[in-house]
Amino acid sequence: MSPGQARAAHTAAAPEPLLRHRETIDARLRAEVGRLPQSCVPAVAYHLCWCDIEGNELQTNGGKRVRPAIALPACEAAGSPAAAALPGAVALELVDDFSLVHDDIMDGDVLRRHRTTVWAKWGVAHAFIVGDALLAHAQRTQLEPGRPHTQAAAESAAATALMIEGQLEDSSLGSGGGQSTVTMEAHKTGALFACAGALEGAPRRRRRRPGRRAADVRAGARALLPGRG
């Protein structure tokens, strides 16, 4: 199976609800990537599987975009239009991609999604800058004048901090640091998913503060550990 076939099969396996808003998410994501520093755009477009390593456009959809795909239906389920969650949803996708680009450097991985990783193609320094640009723009998309989403920005910032905490815990696990694997996964992977379900749409009086959501993620992880309730 070629890399392109593998990506197509991977996406084809996604449940229909995760694909319902796919065109909307991709259009907004492409628009936001286009606003990154121009020197970063080729590497980001490649990372997102929009082009091959030579920059030639690919006729693929580039993956499932699970986090934004969760955020928009969750917003609708809370009684608001999906568009209300779109800035925060795309910001979460940018944060996730920032983490993947940096994670590949830390782990020394030369392949992701059956393709050469960003650092292996463009070098470590450029890959770090690309990741930094993705993270900075994720914050910018939610806080620009005229379209502020301050509550969503606070939620995603708290989730990002937890994800980074999980990355540190993962590094500690690798060196025998003794951190709980379940807690690490709850932070590194679960925090962004939890955030995706709570970006917009819920009545403000019922929304939880980002710090409370962080505590909820930790409490959920502890409840799954042997010997804990």
N, C-alpha and C positions, 0 to 999 in steps of 0.2 A: 504494500500500500504506500502510495506517494504521500509526502507531507500534506499536499492539498486535499487528497482523498481522506486522510486521517482527520483533518480539520472539519471537512464536510460531514463525515460520519459522526464526529463528536457533537456537532451542533444539531444534526438531524435527530439525535437521541433526546434532545431537550423536550420537556413537557410543553404542550401548546400554550398554557398560560404564560410561560417564560418567553414566548415568541410574539405574544399579542401586540406589544408596544415596540417591537424590535426596530421598525423603520424610524419611528419617532426618536428613539434613543440614539440610533446610529447617526441620524441627521444632526442632532444636537452635539453629539460627541465629535463628529467631524468638524463642525463649526468651531468648537472650543479648541480642538487640537490646532486648527488653523491660526489661532490667536497666540499660540506659544511662540517663544523666540524662534525665528526662522531656522536657525542652525540646529534646533532640536527636532523640528518637524519630521525630517526623513527617518530618523531613528524611531520616533514614536509611531509613525505610520507603519513602519516595518514591524515593530513590536506588536501592533494591533492587527497584523496580518492583512493590511490593506494593500501592501505591495511586497514584491520579492526583494531579495538582498541587493539587486541592481536598481531598485526603484521602480520597476515595472508594475503597473496596477494589476491586482489580482481580482478575479471574479469570485470572491468568497465573502462570507459575512463575518469572518474573524473571531468567532467564538460565541459563547452564550450570553455574555454580559449579565451574569446572574444577579448581581447586586442591584443594578438599576431595574432589572426585570422584576425583582421582588418589590422594589419601592413603589412603582407606579400602580400596580394592582392593590397594594396595601393602602395606598392613598385613596383609591376609589372605594375600597371596602369601608374606609372611615367616613365616607360621605363627601369627599372632595373630588374635584376633577384631577385626573392623572397629571395634567400639566403643572399642578401646584407642586408636585414632588420632582419635576424634571431637573431643575438646577442642582438640587441636592443629590439626586440619583446619579447624574453625570459626574458630579464632584466625587462621589464614592468610587466610581469607575476609575477616575484619574488617580485617586489615592491608592487603589488596589494596584494599578499599573506602576505607580511609583515604587510600591513595596516589592513588586516582582522584579523590576529592573535592578534595584539594590540587592535583593535577595540572591539573584543570580551571581552578582559580584562576590558577595559574602561566601556563598557556597562553592564558588569556582565552577558553576555549571556552564557548559558551552552550548547546551541545547535546551530549548523550551518550545513546546508544541511542535517538535520534530524539526525545529529550525535553529540556526545559529543565534545565540543570545546577543543582546545589544552590546554588552561590554566586549564580547569576543569579536564582534565586527568593528565597532567604533573605538574601542579602548576603554579602560577603566575610568579615566578622568571624564571623558565625554559622557559615559553612561551615568556616572554620579550626577553630573550637571543635568542630564535629561530627567533623572528621577526627581531632583530638586525642583526643576521647572514644573513637572507634573503636580507635585505637592503644592507648590505656591499657587498655581493656577486653579487648583481645586478650591482653595480658599477664596481666591479672587472671584470665581464664578458666582459665589453666593453672597458676596458683600459689595458688589459694585453699586454706585449710585443709580437709582432708578429701578433696581430690581433686588433690593436687599432681602435676604432670607436668613436673618440673624439667628433664629431659633434652629434652623437646619444646620447652619454653620457651626453653632455651638455643639449640636449633637454629633456632627461628623468630626469635629476637632477632638471631642472626648473619645470617640471611637478610634480615631487615628492614634491617639496617645496610648490607648489600650493595645492596639495592634502592634505598636512599636515595643511596648512592654512585653508582649508575647514573643516578639523577635529576640529580645534579650534573653527571655526565659528559654527559648529554643537553643540559643547559643550556649547557655549554661547547661542545658541537658546534654548537649554534645560533648561537653568537657567534664561530665560527671558532677554537675552542680546540684543535682538532687531536686530540681523543681518538678512539680507535678505535670505530667504530660497533658492531662485533661485541662488543667488550668491554662497551660500554655496554648493549647488549641482554642480554648474559649476566648482568649485574648487575641491571638494572632489571626485566627480565622473567624471566630464567632462574633467579634465586636462589630465588624463592618456589616455582617448579615443582620445583627440585631438593630443596628442603626438604619438599615435599609427599610425595615418595617415600621419605622417611626419618624420619618423625616417631616412629613407634612400631612395635613388632612385631619388629624385628631383635634378635637376642641382644645384650645389652649389651657382651659382650666383643668383638663385631665392629663395634660402632657407631663412627663417626668423630667426633672432637671438632668442634664448630662451626667453630673456626678452620681445621681441616683441610678442612672442606667449602667454606669460603670460598675457600681456596687451590685446591681442585678446580675451582670455577666459573671462577676466573681462568685456570687452566691450560687448561681446555677452550676458553675463548675465544681464548687465544693460539694454540692448535693450529689454529684455523680461519682465522687471519689469513694473508694471502699471505706466503710466504717464511719461514713458521715451521713447526716440526714439533712 
